[in-house]
Amino acid sequence: MNSTPASAKKIVILAGPGESTDILFHALDAEFGVHRIIVETPVSQKQLLKRRTEKLGYATVAGQILFKLLIATPLSRASQGRMRAIKQQAHLNDQSLPEDRVIRVASVNAPECIEQLQALQPDVIVVNGTRIISKKVLTSVPCKFINTHAGITPLYRGVHGGYWALANNDPQHCGVSVHLVDPGIDTGAIIAQALIQPTAEDNFVTYPLLQLAAGLPLLKQAVRDALYGEIQLKPAPEGVSKLWSHPTLAEYVSNRRRTGTR
């Protein structure tokens, strides 16, 4: 076994801005020490809606907007106490990133990002909340790219995998995955997976935080294994691989009536 301590190796986070990135950084920094965080500028809402409309159609996107306005936003306000309780119970630190270790780029796929990665020469890269990473970036440095996904892959790829598993009466696949990153959407080889056990207090906006809390111990172990070349991949669970999107208002109401999923 390699005797070099993990603290002597370079861990770089490649991420989008947001609370989950803040929490993930502090968890890894406390465990290993994070060398740098490369943060991309997210796609604008206008561009995001345009892409989503081209892919899903106007009716679906309109339903998703209504869901956000009428369900997700009020749920978020009403669930602040539960969110604080989850963070406290799981010891999640959501303080802002230390700016002296942040490198900002326009996109994870921009030439400047590749230049930064090549200059840093990380031993492992942890991905969180970015756009799809190109093969050119993934092959730009000789190390593993590891991602934590809020869903059991490959059955629940895309977004809100915990919610969709519950909405499908599939609690045995309501969980989180840690996997290697490839150019696909949540299609990389699986390193570890864990289930979550939502309570009656939980809902659409708290599931991702439960998933993050359950995924962080798996991620820490995956990073440790990656640093020493000891990653062991797991077989994918049986079932149909599907890419999920945000629910529409009609889907949410239907799922609530059918399964009680909030």
C-alpha positions as CSV (number, residue, x, y, z in Angstrom):
1,M,0.0,0.0,0.0
2,N,1.2,3.6,-0.7
3,S,2.5,5.1,2.5
4,T,2.1,8.7,1.3
5,P,-0.5,10.4,3.5
6,A,-3.7,11.6,1.8
7,S,-3.0,15.1,3.1
8,A,0.1,15.2,0.9
9,K,-1.9,14.6,-2.3
10,K,-3.8,17.2,-4.3
11,I,-7.6,17.0,-4.3
12,V,-9.3,19.5,-6.6
13,I,-13.1,20.1,-6.7
14,L,-14.7,21.0,-10.1
15,A,-18.1,22.4,-9.3
16,G,-21.0,24.8,-9.9
17,P,-21.8,27.4,-7.3
18,G,-24.3,26.5,-4.6
19,E,-24.9,25.1,-1.1
20,S,-24.2,21.5,-2.0
21,T,-20.7,22.5,-3.3
22,D,-20.1,24.5,0.0
23,I,-21.1,21.4,2.1
24,L,-19.1,19.0,0.0
25,F,-16.0,21.2,0.1
26,H,-16.0,21.5,3.9
27,A,-16.6,17.8,4.3
28,L,-13.6,16.9,2.1
29,D,-11.4,19.7,3.4
30,A,-11.9,18.5,7.0
31,E,-11.0,15.0,6.0
32,F,-8.1,15.5,3.5
33,G,-7.5,19.2,2.8
34,V,-8.7,20.4,-0.5
35,H,-6.1,22.1,-2.7
36,R,-8.3,24.2,-5.0
37,I,-12.0,24.6,-6.0
38,I,-12.6,25.4,-9.6
39,V,-16.1,27.0,-9.9
40,E,-17.8,27.4,-13.2
41,T,-20.3,30.1,-14.1
42,P,-23.7,28.4,-14.4
43,V,-25.8,28.4,-17.6
44,S,-28.2,31.4,-17.5
45,Q,-31.8,30.7,-16.8
46,K,-32.7,32.0,-20.2
47,Q,-30.4,29.6,-21.9
48,L,-31.4,26.8,-19.7
49,L,-35.1,27.3,-20.5
50,K,-34.3,27.5,-24.2
51,R,-32.4,24.2,-24.1
52,R,-35.0,22.5,-22.0
53,T,-37.8,23.7,-24.3
54,E,-36.0,22.4,-27.4
55,K,-35.7,19.0,-25.7
56,L,-39.0,18.6,-23.8
57,G,-41.4,21.0,-25.5
58,Y,-43.2,24.2,-24.4
59,A,-46.0,22.4,-22.5
60,T,-43.7,20.4,-20.3
61,V,-41.4,23.3,-19.5
62,A,-44.4,25.5,-18.7
63,G,-45.6,22.8,-16.3
64,Q,-42.1,22.7,-14.7
65,I,-42.2,26.4,-14.2
66,L,-45.6,26.2,-12.6
67,F,-44.3,23.4,-10.3
68,K,-41.4,25.6,-9.2
69,L,-43.5,28.6,-8.5
70,L,-46.5,26.9,-6.9
71,I,-44.9,23.9,-5.1
72,A,-41.1,23.9,-4.9
73,T,-40.6,27.5,-3.8
74,P,-43.3,27.4,-1.0
75,L,-42.0,24.0,0.1
76,S,-38.5,25.4,0.4
77,R,-39.7,28.2,2.6
78,A,-41.7,25.8,4.8
79,S,-38.9,23.3,5.1
80,Q,-36.1,25.6,6.5
81,G,-36.5,24.0,9.9
82,R,-36.2,20.5,8.6
83,M,-33.2,21.5,6.5
84,R,-31.4,22.9,9.5
85,A,-32.2,19.7,11.5
86,I,-30.7,17.5,8.7
87,K,-27.5,19.7,8.6
88,Q,-27.1,19.6,12.3
89,Q,-27.7,15.8,12.6
90,A,-25.3,15.1,9.7
91,H,-22.8,17.7,10.8
92,L,-23.0,19.5,7.4
93,N,-21.1,22.8,7.2
94,D,-22.7,25.1,4.7
95,Q,-20.4,28.1,5.1
96,S,-19.2,29.9,2.0
97,L,-16.1,28.7,0.1
98,P,-12.7,30.2,1.1
99,E,-12.1,32.7,-1.8
100,D,-8.3,32.2,-1.6
101,R,-8.7,28.7,-2.8
102,V,-11.4,29.3,-5.5
103,I,-10.6,29.5,-9.2
104,R,-13.4,30.8,-11.3
105,V,-13.9,29.8,-14.9
106,A,-16.6,30.5,-17.5
107,S,-17.3,26.7,-18.0
108,V,-15.8,23.4,-17.0
109,N,-15.4,22.8,-20.7
110,A,-13.5,26.1,-21.4
111,P,-9.8,26.0,-22.4
112,E,-9.0,28.0,-19.3
113,C,-10.4,25.1,-17.1
114,I,-8.2,22.6,-18.9
115,E,-5.2,25.0,-18.4
116,Q,-5.9,25.2,-14.7
117,L,-6.3,21.5,-14.2
118,Q,-3.0,20.8,-16.1
119,A,-1.3,23.4,-14.0
120,L,-2.6,22.0,-10.7
121,Q,-1.9,18.4,-11.6
122,P,-4.4,16.9,-9.1
123,D,-4.3,13.4,-7.8
124,V,-8.1,13.2,-7.8
125,I,-10.9,15.5,-9.0
126,V,-14.3,15.6,-7.3
127,V,-17.2,16.9,-9.5
128,N,-20.3,18.6,-8.1
129,G,-23.2,20.4,-9.9
130,T,-21.5,21.2,-13.2
131,R,-22.7,21.0,-16.8
132,I,-21.8,17.8,-18.7
133,I,-18.1,17.5,-18.8
134,S,-16.5,16.9,-22.2
135,K,-14.2,14.1,-23.0
136,K,-11.4,16.6,-23.8
137,V,-11.5,17.8,-20.2
138,L,-11.8,14.3,-18.7
139,T,-8.7,13.2,-20.6
140,S,-6.7,16.4,-19.9
141,V,-5.2,15.1,-16.7
142,P,-4.2,11.6,-15.6
143,C,-6.5,11.1,-12.6
144,K,-10.0,10.0,-11.7
145,F,-13.0,12.3,-11.9
146,I,-15.6,11.3,-9.2
147,N,-19.1,12.5,-8.8
148,T,-21.9,12.2,-6.2
149,H,-25.3,11.8,-7.8
150,A,-28.6,12.3,-6.1
151,G,-30.1,9.1,-7.4
152,I,-29.4,5.4,-7.9
153,T,-27.8,5.1,-11.3
154,P,-28.4,4.1,-13.9
155,L,-32.1,3.8,-13.0
156,Y,-32.5,7.4,-11.9
157,R,-30.1,9.5,-14.0
158,G,-30.7,13.3,-14.4
159,V,-32.3,15.2,-11.6
160,H,-34.3,14.5,-8.4
161,G,-33.6,10.8,-8.4
162,G,-34.8,10.4,-4.8
163,Y,-38.1,12.1,-5.5
164,W,-38.7,10.0,-8.7
165,A,-38.0,6.7,-7.0
166,L,-40.6,7.5,-4.3
167,A,-43.0,8.8,-6.9
168,N,-42.6,5.4,-8.7
169,N,-43.2,3.4,-5.5
170,D,-39.6,2.3,-5.7
171,P,-38.2,3.1,-2.3
172,Q,-35.6,0.3,-2.7
173,H,-33.9,2.6,-5.2
174,C,-34.3,5.9,-3.4
175,G,-30.7,6.9,-2.7
176,V,-27.4,8.3,-3.8
177,S,-24.6,7.1,-6.0
178,V,-20.9,7.8,-6.1
179,H,-19.5,7.1,-9.6
180,L,-16.7,7.8,-12.0
181,V,-17.4,10.5,-14.5
182,D,-17.6,9.8,-18.2
183,P,-18.9,12.1,-21.0
184,G,-22.5,10.8,-20.5
185,I,-25.2,11.9,-18.1
186,D,-24.7,10.0,-14.9
187,T,-23.5,6.9,-16.9
188,G,-20.1,6.4,-15.3
189,A,-19.1,3.2,-13.5
190,I,-20.5,2.9,-10.0
191,I,-18.2,3.1,-7.0
192,A,-20.8,3.0,-4.2
193,Q,-24.5,3.5,-3.5
194,A,-26.6,4.0,-0.4
195,L,-30.3,4.4,0.3
196,I,-32.0,7.1,2.3
197,Q,-34.9,6.8,4.7
198,P,-37.1,9.9,4.4
199,T,-39.4,10.8,7.3
200,A,-42.9,12.3,7.2
201,E,-41.2,15.7,7.5
202,D,-39.3,15.3,4.3
203,N,-40.3,16.3,0.8
204,F,-39.1,17.3,-2.7
205,V,-36.7,20.0,-1.3
206,T,-35.2,18.0,1.6
207,Y,-34.6,14.7,-0.3
208,P,-31.4,16.1,-2.0
209,L,-29.9,17.1,1.4
210,L,-30.6,13.6,2.8
211,Q,-28.9,12.2,-0.3
212,L,-25.9,14.4,0.2
213,A,-25.6,13.5,3.8
214,A,-25.8,9.8,2.9
215,G,-23.3,10.2,0.0
216,L,-20.5,12.1,1.8
217,P,-19.1,9.1,3.7
218,L,-19.1,7.1,0.4
219,L,-17.4,10.0,-1.4
220,K,-14.7,10.3,1.3
221,Q,-13.9,6.6,1.0
222,A,-14.0,6.8,-2.8
223,V,-11.5,9.7,-2.7
224,R,-9.3,7.8,-0.3
225,D,-9.3,4.8,-2.6
226,A,-8.7,6.9,-5.7
227,L,-5.7,8.5,-4.1
228,Y,-4.1,5.1,-3.7
229,G,-5.4,3.4,-6.8
230,E,-7.7,1.1,-4.9
231,I,-11.1,1.9,-6.3
232,Q,-13.3,-1.2,-6.8
233,L,-16.3,-0.8,-9.0
234,K,-19.8,-2.2,-8.2
235,P,-22.2,-3.8,-10.6
236,A,-25.2,-1.6,-11.7
237,P,-28.6,-2.5,-10.1
238,E,-31.0,-4.3,-12.4
239,G,-33.6,-2.3,-14.1
240,V,-34.3,0.2,-16.9
241,S,-31.9,3.1,-17.2
242,K,-33.8,6.4,-17.5
243,L,-33.0,10.1,-17.6
244,W,-35.3,12.1,-15.4
245,S,-36.2,15.8,-15.5
246,H,-38.0,18.2,-13.2
247,P,-41.6,17.3,-12.5
248,T,-44.4,19.4,-13.9
249,L,-47.2,20.6,-11.7
250,A,-49.5,18.0,-13.1
251,E,-47.0,15.2,-12.5
252,Y,-46.4,16.3,-9.0
253,V,-50.1,16.5,-8.1
254,S,-50.7,13.1,-9.8
255,N,-47.8,11.5,-7.9
256,R,-49.0,13.0,-4.6
257,R,-52.4,11.6,-5.0
258,R,-51.2,8.2,-6.2
259,T,-48.3,7.6,-3.8
260,G,-48.4,10.4,-1.2
261,T,-44.9,11.6,-2.3
262,R,-44.3,15.2,-1.3
